[in-house]
């Protein structure tokens, strides 16, 4: 399979087109000014659009991303873009990190050095990893799938093939959001290859067996299932749309950069542990780098459509079925749907469960040192 070095190089005309569209943004009416109750407030988005148009430097962001060694590989009809940074230790263990939505490989730029060269990045006493960060099909600079069926399960097969092509018959896997589902599918489909899992999110499609032969629900599980249903009713509209009518939504997000920023950045605010403003936990330049990657890729429809693909192939388990590789779980307090440990243990072999002190859904970007430290501590005993 052909591996090709990759450099991000967005045409000047594409940057100029983005700026023109930002200039021509049409603004909707608003009630409840300043509140997030109805979604992203107009003033917040106006400030984001103004910054994006007048002060954000895409070329500087492009140079920063191009400091990461990037490649593409053709696998089974898919071209996969990935970052591959080798560890300082010649015997570094391979680790595949998988991002989710509304993120991208950009989420990982802070954490990669902490994993590949821990001693020189504030995490002494641990061995390094060879880190591979593939872009999900249709995300970042991985072209969109040309036919239906590219679910997290299908992505796991692509990742396993990628790791084999890079010379790794066994490896560690880590993920959050969609990356959690991909990593779980890797462990489910290739248990002899995945040495251990580290997750900071349990996939929303994960459904353990609940037959008469299985243990009854605990009080904590029952309470959590009720809370999850309530959360889905109040906050889960995005997921239902993306899992049912993604194409309809994609037209507006592909045509309007302001609309795309609103759809993505609302989640960075609501799902983080910042409670006052969008930039409480994130730098606006890093947020706009991620949004710009979505915009310039032109593949927004595919990033939404994976929700429908995953709804068709959920992580459902039969009675007695288990995930064999050990799971190390980092439970961040402001994660969107945090299941109790006993719900996870119905299927997973939980080797480590860490209650993290702060942080939300975007752990690699929001709390990179805490996440990197937990990965090192978790996997050091499993090497």
C-alpha positions as CSV (number, residue, x, y, z in Angstrom):
1,X,0.0,0.0,0.0
2,X,1.4,3.4,-1.0
3,X,2.4,5.8,1.7
4,X,2.9,9.4,0.6
5,X,4.2,12.3,2.7
6,X,1.6,15.0,3.0
7,X,1.8,18.8,3.5
8,X,-1.2,21.0,4.1
9,X,-1.3,23.7,1.4
10,X,-4.6,25.6,1.1
11,X,-4.8,27.8,-2.0
12,X,-4.8,31.5,-1.6
13,X,-8.1,31.6,-3.6
14,X,-9.7,29.3,-1.0
15,X,-8.6,31.6,1.9
16,X,-9.9,34.6,0.0
17,X,-13.3,32.9,-0.6
18,X,-13.6,32.1,3.1
19,X,-12.9,35.8,4.0
20,X,-15.5,37.0,1.5
21,X,-18.1,34.6,2.9
22,X,-17.4,35.8,6.4
23,X,-17.8,39.4,5.2
24,X,-21.2,38.5,3.7
25,X,-22.6,36.7,6.8
26,X,-26.3,37.2,7.3
27,X,-27.3,37.4,10.9
28,X,-30.6,35.9,12.3
29,X,-32.8,37.5,14.9
30,X,-32.3,36.5,18.6
31,X,-34.1,36.4,21.9
32,X,-32.5,35.9,25.2
33,X,-29.5,37.9,24.3
34,X,-26.3,36.7,25.9
35,X,-27.6,33.3,27.0
36,X,-26.7,29.9,25.5
37,X,-30.2,28.5,26.2
38,X,-31.2,28.7,22.6
39,X,-27.7,27.9,21.2
40,X,-24.7,30.1,20.5
41,X,-25.5,33.7,21.3
42,X,-25.2,36.1,18.4
43,X,-22.7,38.4,20.1
44,X,-20.4,35.4,20.7
45,X,-20.5,34.3,17.1
46,X,-20.1,37.9,15.8
47,X,-16.9,38.1,17.9
48,X,-15.7,34.8,16.5
49,X,-16.4,35.7,12.9
50,X,-14.7,39.1,13.3
51,X,-11.6,37.5,14.8
52,X,-11.6,34.8,12.1
53,X,-11.9,37.4,9.4
54,X,-9.5,40.0,10.7
55,X,-7.0,38.5,13.1
56,X,-6.8,34.7,12.7
57,X,-3.7,33.8,10.7
58,X,-4.5,30.6,8.8
59,X,-1.0,30.5,7.3
60,X,0.5,30.5,10.8
61,X,-1.8,27.7,11.8
62,X,-1.0,25.8,8.6
63,X,2.8,26.1,9.4
64,X,2.2,24.9,12.9
65,X,0.2,21.8,11.7
66,X,2.9,21.1,9.1
67,X,5.4,20.7,11.9
68,X,3.7,17.4,12.5
69,X,4.9,14.6,10.1
70,X,1.8,13.8,8.0
71,X,1.2,11.1,5.4
72,X,-1.6,9.5,3.3
73,X,-2.1,5.9,2.6
74,X,-4.6,4.1,0.3
75,X,-6.5,1.3,2.0
76,X,-9.4,-0.6,0.5
77,X,-10.6,2.3,-1.6
78,X,-10.1,4.9,1.1
79,X,-7.3,7.5,1.3
80,X,-6.4,8.0,4.9
81,X,-4.6,11.0,6.2
82,X,-2.6,10.5,9.3
83,X,0.0,12.0,11.6
84,X,2.9,9.8,12.7
85,X,5.4,11.0,15.3
86,X,8.0,8.5,16.5
87,X,8.9,8.3,20.1
88,X,12.4,9.2,21.4
89,X,12.9,5.7,22.7
90,X,13.9,3.3,19.8
91,X,11.6,0.7,21.4
92,X,8.6,3.0,21.7
93,X,5.3,1.2,21.9
94,X,2.8,2.0,19.1
95,X,-0.3,4.0,20.1
96,X,-3.1,4.9,17.8
97,X,-5.1,8.0,18.9
98,X,-8.6,8.5,17.3
99,X,-10.4,11.8,17.5
100,X,-14.1,12.4,17.2
101,X,-16.7,15.1,16.2
102,X,-16.6,18.1,16.2
103,X,-12.9,17.6,16.5
104,X,-10.2,16.5,14.2
105,X,-6.5,15.5,14.3
106,X,-6.0,19.1,15.4
107,X,-7.2,18.1,18.9
108,X,-4.1,16.1,19.4
109,X,-1.3,18.6,18.7
110,X,-0.8,19.4,22.3
111,X,-0.7,15.9,23.6
112,X,1.5,14.3,21.0
113,X,4.8,15.6,22.3
114,X,3.8,14.5,25.9
115,X,3.5,11.0,24.6
116,X,6.4,10.8,22.2
117,X,8.9,12.7,24.4
118,X,7.5,12.7,27.9
119,X,10.7,13.6,29.8
120,X,11.2,16.8,27.8
121,X,7.5,17.8,28.0
122,X,6.9,17.7,31.8
123,X,6.0,14.1,32.3
124,X,9.2,12.4,33.6
125,X,9.6,8.7,34.4
126,X,7.8,7.1,31.5
127,X,8.8,5.6,28.2
128,X,7.7,7.2,25.0
129,X,5.1,6.0,22.4
130,X,5.2,6.0,18.6
131,X,2.0,8.0,18.1
132,X,-0.3,7.5,15.0
133,X,-3.2,9.9,14.7
134,X,-5.4,9.0,11.6
135,X,-8.1,11.4,10.4
136,X,-11.5,9.7,10.3
137,X,-12.8,9.3,6.7
138,X,-14.2,12.6,5.6
139,X,-12.5,14.5,8.4
140,X,-9.4,16.7,8.1
141,X,-7.6,15.7,5.0
142,X,-9.0,12.1,4.6
143,X,-11.3,12.3,1.6
144,X,-15.0,11.5,2.2
145,X,-16.2,8.0,1.6
146,X,-17.8,7.5,-1.8
147,X,-20.3,5.0,-0.8
148,X,-22.4,4.2,2.4
149,X,-21.1,1.9,5.2
150,X,-18.2,3.7,6.7
151,X,-19.1,3.3,10.3
152,X,-16.8,3.2,13.3
153,X,-16.6,-0.6,12.8
154,X,-15.4,-0.1,9.3
155,X,-12.9,2.5,10.4
156,X,-11.5,0.1,13.0
157,X,-10.7,-2.3,10.1
158,X,-8.9,0.6,8.2
159,X,-6.9,1.5,11.4
160,X,-5.9,-2.1,11.9
161,X,-4.7,-2.4,8.4
162,X,-2.8,0.9,8.7
163,X,-1.1,-0.3,11.9
164,X,-0.1,-3.5,10.1
165,X,1.3,-1.5,7.1
166,X,3.4,0.5,9.6
167,X,4.8,-2.7,10.9
168,X,2.8,-3.0,14.1
169,X,1.2,-6.4,14.8
170,X,0.2,-5.2,18.3
171,X,-0.5,-1.8,19.6
172,X,-2.3,0.4,22.2
173,X,-5.5,2.3,21.3
174,X,-6.9,5.5,22.8
175,X,-10.0,7.6,21.9
176,X,-12.8,9.8,23.0
177,X,-16.1,10.6,21.3
178,X,-16.3,8.7,17.9
179,X,-12.7,7.7,18.7
180,X,-13.9,5.7,21.7
181,X,-16.2,3.7,19.4
182,X,-13.5,3.1,16.9
183,X,-11.0,2.0,19.6
184,X,-13.6,-0.3,21.2
185,X,-14.3,-1.9,17.8
186,X,-10.6,-2.4,17.4
187,X,-10.5,-4.3,20.7
188,X,-13.6,-6.2,19.8
189,X,-12.5,-7.2,16.3
190,X,-8.8,-7.6,16.9
191,X,-8.3,-8.6,20.5
192,X,-4.9,-10.2,19.8
193,X,-3.6,-7.0,18.3
194,X,-4.9,-4.5,20.8
195,X,-2.7,-4.7,23.9
196,X,-5.0,-2.4,25.9
197,X,-7.5,0.4,25.6
198,X,-7.5,3.8,27.1
199,X,-10.8,5.7,26.8
200,X,-12.0,9.1,28.1
201,X,-15.6,8.5,26.8
202,X,-17.8,5.5,26.4
203,X,-19.4,5.4,23.0
204,X,-23.0,6.5,23.0
205,X,-24.0,3.4,20.9
206,X,-22.5,1.1,23.5
207,X,-25.3,-1.3,24.7
208,X,-24.4,-4.1,27.1
209,X,-26.6,-7.2,27.3
210,X,-29.6,-6.9,29.6
211,X,-31.3,-10.3,29.4
212,X,-32.8,-12.3,32.2
213,X,-29.5,-14.1,32.4
214,X,-27.6,-10.9,33.2
215,X,-27.3,-9.0,36.4
216,X,-30.2,-6.7,37.1
217,X,-29.6,-2.9,36.9
218,X,-28.1,-1.3,39.9
219,X,-29.6,1.8,41.4
220,X,-26.7,3.8,40.0
221,X,-27.3,2.4,36.5
222,X,-31.0,3.1,36.6
223,X,-30.4,6.7,37.7
224,X,-27.8,7.1,35.0
225,X,-30.1,5.7,32.3
226,X,-32.8,8.2,33.3
227,X,-30.3,11.0,33.3
228,X,-29.0,10.0,29.9
229,X,-32.5,10.0,28.4
230,X,-33.1,13.5,29.9
231,X,-29.8,14.7,28.4
232,X,-30.7,13.3,25.0
233,X,-34.1,15.1,25.2
234,X,-32.5,18.5,26.1
235,X,-29.1,18.4,24.4
236,X,-29.1,15.5,21.8
237,X,-30.9,17.2,18.9
238,X,-27.6,17.6,17.0
239,X,-27.1,13.8,17.2
240,X,-30.6,12.9,16.0
241,X,-30.3,15.3,13.0
242,X,-26.9,14.0,12.0
243,X,-28.0,10.4,12.4
244,X,-31.2,11.0,10.2
245,X,-31.0,14.0,7.9
246,X,-27.3,14.8,7.7
247,X,-27.4,15.7,4.0
248,X,-30.0,18.4,4.6
249,X,-27.9,20.0,7.3
250,X,-24.7,19.8,5.3
251,X,-25.8,22.3,2.6
252,X,-25.9,25.2,5.1
253,X,-22.7,24.2,6.9
254,X,-20.8,23.8,3.6
255,X,-22.1,27.1,2.3
256,X,-21.7,29.3,5.5
257,X,-18.5,29.4,7.5
258,X,-20.3,31.3,10.2
259,X,-23.0,28.6,10.4
260,X,-20.3,25.9,10.5
261,X,-18.5,27.7,13.4
262,X,-21.7,28.0,15.3
263,X,-22.6,24.3,14.9
264,X,-19.1,23.2,16.0
265,X,-18.1,25.7,18.6
266,X,-21.3,25.5,20.6
267,X,-20.3,22.0,21.5
268,X,-16.8,23.1,22.6
269,X,-18.5,25.5,25.0
270,X,-21.3,23.3,26.3
271,X,-19.2,20.1,26.6
272,X,-16.1,21.6,28.3
273,X,-15.8,22.4,32.0
274,X,-15.7,26.1,31.3
275,X,-18.9,27.8,32.4
276,X,-18.5,31.5,31.6
277,X,-17.2,32.0,28.1
278,X,-16.1,30.0,25.0
279,X,-12.4,30.8,25.5
280,X,-12.3,29.9,29.2
281,X,-10.8,26.5,28.4
282,X,-9.7,27.0,24.8
283,X,-7.6,29.4,22.8
284,X,-9.6,30.9,20.0
285,X,-6.8,30.3,17.5
286,X,-6.8,26.6,18.2
287,X,-10.6,26.4,17.9
288,X,-10.6,28.3,14.6
289,X,-7.8,26.1,13.3
290,X,-10.1,23.1,13.8
291,X,-13.1,24.9,12.2
292,X,-10.9,26.0,9.3
293,X,-9.8,22.4,8.7
294,X,-13.5,21.4,8.5
295,X,-14.1,24.3,6.1
296,X,-11.2,23.8,3.8
297,X,-11.7,20.0,3.6
298,X,-15.2,20.6,2.0
299,X,-16.2,17.3,3.5
300,X,-18.7,18.5,6.1
301,X,-21.4,16.1,5.0
302,X,-19.2,13.1,5.7
303,X,-18.4,14.3,9.2
304,X,-22.1,14.4,10.0
305,X,-23.0,11.2,8.1
306,X,-20.9,8.9,10.3
307,X,-23.6,9.4,13.0
308,X,-26.1,7.6,10.7
309,X,-23.5,4.9,9.8
310,X,-22.9,4.3,13.5
311,X,-26.6,4.1,14.2
312,X,-26.8,1.3,11.7
313,X,-23.9,-0.6,13.3
314,X,-24.1,0.2,17.0
315,X,-21.9,-1.3,19.7
316,X,-24.4,-3.9,20.9
317,X,-23.3,-6.9,22.8
318,X,-24.9,-10.3,23.4
319,X,-25.1,-12.1,26.8
320,X,-21.7,-13.3,27.9
321,X,-19.8,-11.3,25.2
322,X,-16.8,-9.5,26.5
323,X,-14.1,-7.1,25.3
324,X,-10.9,-9.0,26.0
325,X,-8.2,-6.3,26.1
326,X,-8.0,-4.4,29.4
327,X,-9.7,-1.0,29.6
328,X,-8.2,2.0,31.3
329,X,-10.8,4.7,31.7
330,X,-10.2,8.4,32.5
331,X,-13.5,9.8,33.8
332,X,-13.5,13.5,33.4
333,X,-16.2,15.2,35.6
334,X,-17.8,17.3,32.9
335,X,-18.0,14.6,30.2
336,X,-21.4,14.7,28.6
337,X,-22.7,11.2,29.5
338,X,-20.6,9.5,32.2
339,X,-21.8,6.0,32.9
340,X,-21.2,4.3,36.2
341,X,-18.4,1.8,36.4
342,X,-20.8,-1.2,36.7
343,X,-22.4,-0.3,33.4
344,X,-19.0,-0.4,31.7
345,X,-17.9,-3.6,33.5
346,X,-20.8,-5.5,32.0
347,X,-18.7,-5.9,28.8
348,X,-15.3,-4.4,29.5
349,X,-12.4,-5.8,31.5
350,X,-11.8,-2.6,33.5
351,X,-8.2,-2.6,34.7
352,X,-8.0,1.0,35.8
353,X,-10.7,3.7,36.5
354,X,-9.4,7.2,37.2
355,X,-11.6,10.0,38.5
356,X,-10.1,13.0,36.9
357,X,-10.3,16.3,38.9
358,X,-11.3,18.7,36.1
359,X,-12.1,18.5,32.4
360,X,-14.8,17.8,29.9
361,X,-15.4,16.1,26.6
362,X,-12.3,17.4,24.7
363,X,-9.7,16.1,27.1
364,X,-6.7,16.1,24.7
365,X,-7.2,19.8,23.9
366,X,-8.6,20.9,27.2
367,X,-6.5,18.9,29.7
368,X,-3.7,17.5,27.6
369,X,-1.2,17.0,30.5
370,X,-3.7,15.2,32.7
371,X,-4.8,12.9,29.9
372,X,-1.2,12.2,28.8
373,X,-0.2,11.4,32.3
374,X,-3.1,9.0,32.8
375,X,-2.2,7.3,29.5
376,X,1.4,6.9,30.6
377,X,0.4,5.6,34.0
378,X,-2.2,3.2,32.7
379,X,-0.1,1.6,29.9
380,X,3.2,1.5,31.8
381,X,2.0,-1.5,33.7
382,X,0.8,-3.2,30.5
383,X,3.8,-2.9,28.2
